[in-house]
Amino acid sequence: MTLAVAPLLVWAAHFFFCYAWTAAACQRGGDPAVALVVASVLAMVAAVALLARAVRLLWRAARPVQLIVWVRVATAALALAAIAWTCVPMLMLRMCTGP
């Protein structure tokens, strides 16, 4: 069961870190940092790895596929999309401050 919620935990950590860092950067005058981009990339890689593992388990599963396997794939895909959308405030901060 922990594999089913692991992608959502990765997204939650990414969500907190991105919004806290963006708020701090806005308060400092829009100073985006490389650490935020690195953290986002690492979270995206973790979500992709979890999604790949869930898909591999889905393909290797004996027929019929258990519901928990489908839940793992769905939560990994959901977390991947959520991480991509969570990056929007960082992009907006980057556009507002310039290159």
C-alpha positions in Angstrom: 0.0 0.0 0.0 2.9 2.4 0.6 3.9 2.2 -3.0 0.4 3.5 -3.9 0.9 6.7 -1.9 4.6 7.2 -2.5 4.1 9.3 -5.7 1.7 11.6 -3.8 4.2 12.0 -1.0 6.8 13.1 -3.5 4.4 15.6 -5.0 3.4 16.9 -1.6 7.1 17.5 -0.7 7.6 19.2 -4.1 4.5 21.3 -3.6 5.6 22.6 -0.2 9.1 23.3 -1.3 8.2 25.1 -4.5 5.5 27.3 -2.9 7.6 28.1 0.1 10.7 28.9 -2.0 8.7 31.0 -4.5 7.1 33.0 -1.6 10.5 33.6 -0.1 11.9 34.6 -3.5 9.0 37.0 -4.1 9.5 38.6 -0.7 13.2 39.1 -1.4 12.4 40.8 -4.7 12.1 37.9 -7.1 15.5 36.2 -6.7 15.0 32.8 -8.3 17.6 30.2 -7.3 19.1 27.3 -9.1 18.3 25.1 -6.0 14.6 25.3 -6.8 15.1 24.1 -10.3 17.3 21.3 -9.2 14.7 20.2 -6.6 12.0 20.3 -9.2 14.0 18.2 -11.6 14.8 15.7 -8.8 11.1 15.5 -7.9 10.1 15.0 -11.5 12.7 12.2 -11.9 11.4 10.5 -8.7 7.8 10.7 -10.0 8.9 9.3 -13.4 10.8 6.5 -11.7 7.7 5.6 -9.5 5.5 5.8 -12.6 7.9 3.5 -14.6 8.0 1.0 -11.7 4.2 1.0 -11.4 3.8 0.4 -15.2 6.4 -2.4 -15.0 4.4 -4.0 -12.2 1.3 -3.6 -14.3 2.8 -5.3 -17.3 4.4 -8.1 -15.2 1.2 -8.7 -13.2 -0.6 -12.0 -13.7 -4.0 -11.7 -15.2 -6.4 -10.4 -13.9 -4.6 -7.3 -12.7 -5.3 -6.4 -9.1 -6.9 -3.0 -8.3 -3.9 -1.9 -6.2 -1.6 -2.1 -9.3 -4.0 0.2 -11.2 -4.0 2.5 -8.2 -0.2 2.7 -8.2 -0.2 3.6 -11.9 -2.9 6.2 -11.5 -1.3 7.9 -8.5 2.1 7.9 -10.2 0.6 9.5 -13.3 -1.4 12.0 -11.1 1.7 12.9 -9.2 3.7 13.5 -12.4 1.0 15.9 -13.7 0.8 17.6 -10.4 4.5 18.2 -10.2 4.4 19.7 -13.7 1.6 22.1 -12.7 3.3 22.9 -9.4 6.2 24.3 -11.3 4.0 27.1 -12.8 4.7 29.6 -9.9 8.4 29.2 -10.4 8.0 29.9 -14.1 5.9 33.0 -13.4 8.6 34.2 -11.0 11.3 33.6 -13.6 9.3 35.5 -16.2 8.6 38.4 -13.9 12.3 38.8 -12.9 13.8 38.3 -16.4 16.8 36.3 -17.4 
